[in-house]
Amino acid sequence: MSRYKDEIVWTIVVAGGASQRFGRPKQYEPLGATRVIDLSVAVARAASDGVVVVVPASDVVAEGGTAGGSTRSESVRNGLAAVPSDASIICVHDAARPFATADLFDAVIDAVVGGADCAVPGIVVTDTIKVVDANGMVVSTPDRETLRAVQTPQAFRAAALRASHQSRADGTDDAALVEARGGRVVVVPGSDDNRKITVPADLEWARGRLERASVAGSRR
């Protein structure tokens, strides 16, 4: 349940992808005593007044969700259609990030309450980044001090998110669509543990993290 008295907060948990890089539906992989998707939905429910879960069309009956689309942006739009019109803030969270915390949700929502059109978590980039052309030729080397690797949950003023999807544009994240319309997008500190499960090695890391946390807890 949202802690914001003057806001109605809903979250869209996006789990509608085909997981091509993973090789099978990663959102349903077991993680501890539950599944990846269940952990992501649980933290979203704790931080929101309501949650829409977007899953592959074939899983709607089993999972009780909304059918996803052929792209991530289309899946978000399908989720948006299921969010009540009186929602004032909408978060979008990738189901493949099971270790997002309630504090991280609060941080991005607080930034929107404070006046941003969109707030995203980001972590400092430690590697040197090269911009290359189609032939692999280096075009430029951006100052990594200005770069952030962006995560979810991302929070939006509801009107800004809905407007950004009216053109039915596609993007790797929704913040880019709001940014393209001239919206005010801010970055809050993300978390190294808020890692996205993309390939099987990421799932092994996640399981190891849970085991380490369990061992640490048993020693207290």
N, C-alpha and C positions, 0 to 999 in steps of 0.2 A: 504494500500500500504506500502511495506517495506521501511524503511528509510536508507537502506544499499546500497550505490552506487555500491559496488564491489561484492555484493552477490545477488543471486536470492533465495528468501525465499518462500517456500510453507508450508502450514499447512494441515495435515490430521485431521479432526474432527471425532472422532470415536463415532458413535451413532447406531451401528449395533447389540447391545446386546438385549437379550430377557427380561431383567429387572425382572428376576425370584424373587429376594429378594424384589423388590418393589411391584410386583403383576400385573403390567401393564406397557406399554411403558413409562417410566418416562421422556424420552427425549422430548415427545410431551405434557407434562403437562403444563397447563397455569401458567405463572409466570409474574405477573403484566399485562401489556398490550400485552404481547407476549408469547412465549413458552421457555422452558428451552433450547432447541436446538438452537433457533434463537439467544438468547443472546450469546451462546458459538460461534456460527458461526460469529456473528457480530464482536466480538473482534478479532477473528482469521483473518478476512478479513482486519481489520484495521492495523494489524501487518504484513501482508504477501503480496506477489505479486500474490498469488493464493491460493485457498482453495479447497480441495477435502473432501466432506462430505460422510461418510460411514454410510449407513442406512440398515435396514433389507431389504432383496430382495423384499419383497412384497410392499415396500414403495418407491422403486426407481423412479417409474414414478411420483408419487405424490410429492416427495421431490426433485427430480432432482439430486439424488446422485449416489453413487457407491454401489453395493451390498456388504453387509458384509458376514463374514464367520461363521463357527460354533464355533470359539474361538476368543478371542480378537486379538491374534497375527495374525490369518488368516484374520481378518477384516483389520488390519493394512497393511498386505501384499497386499490385494486387493486395498487398497487406494494407496499404493506405486506404483502399476502398472499404476495408473492414473496420477501420478505426472510426469511432463515433465523431460526428462533426463538432461536438463541443470540446474535444481535446484541444488544449492550448499549447502543450509541448509534446512532441513526439520524438522518442528515441528510436534509433535503428541499431540493432546489435547482431553481429554474426554469431550463429550458433556454434561455429568452430572456435570460438574463444571462450572456453568454459571457466576460465579463472578470472574473469572480470569480477570486480567487487562492488558492493553497494556504495562504498566511498567513491569509486570511479563514476558510477552513475550520478551520484550527488554532485560531483565536481562539474560534469558537463551540463547538468540541469541548472546548477547555480549560475553558470556563466550565461545561459540563455535568460534566466530570470533577471540577470544583471544587465541585459540589453543586447546580447549577441543574437544574430539570426541563427547561428549554428556554433556548436562547440565540439571539438574532437580531442581525444587523448593522443598525445604524441610523445615519442621517446627520442633522445638525442641520437643522431647518426654518428657512429664511431669510425666507419670505413670511409676512405676517400671515394667519392662518386664521380664517374665520368659520364658526360653526355656524348653519345655517339650517333652518327648518321646511319643510313641504311647499309652502308658498306663497312661498318665497323670502325670508321675513322672518328677519332676523338674531336668533338666540336668545342667542348668547354669543360672546365672543372669547377663546379660551383663550390663556394665556401661552405664546408660542412657545418659550420657554426649556425648557418641559417636554415639547415635542413632538419626535418623531423620525420620519423617513420610513424605513420598515423594508424590508429587502432579504432576499435569500437568498444563500448557504445558511443554513438554520436547523437547529440541532442539538437533539436531544431525547434524554433518557433513554428508552430503547426502551419501557419499561413505560408511561411517561407518554403517549407518542404513541399507542401502541396503545389505551390506555384512553380517550383523548380521541376516538377514532374509533368506539368501540363504540356510541355513540348514533346514528351515521350522520348527525351534524350537518354542516352546510355552513358554511364560513368563507372569507374572502378569503386567509387564511393559516392554517397549522396552529398557530402560536403562540397565536392567538386562542382556539382550541378548548382548548388546555392551560390558558390563563389562565381560561377560563370554568369549569373544574373546580377552580380554586383552586391551580393549579400555580405554581411559582416561575419566572417568566420574566424573564431579564435581557437587557440590550442591550449589545453591544460596538460599538466604532467601525466603521462601514461605510466604503465607498469611493465617491467621486463617479464613478469610472470603472466601477463595478459597476452600470451603467445597464441598465434593462430595455428590450428592444426591443419596443415596443408598436405603433408606427405607422411607416410608411416613413421618415420623417425620422430616427427613432432608428437605423435601419439605415445611413442615409447617415452619421450621426455615427460609428457604429461602424467603418465602412470608412475614414473620415477618420482616426480614431484609429490604426488599423493602419498607414495610410500615414505618419502623422507619426512613429510609433514606428520604422518601417522607415528613414525618412530620418535620424532621430536616431541610429539604430544604425550606419548607414553612415558617419556623420561621426566616429565614435569611432576 
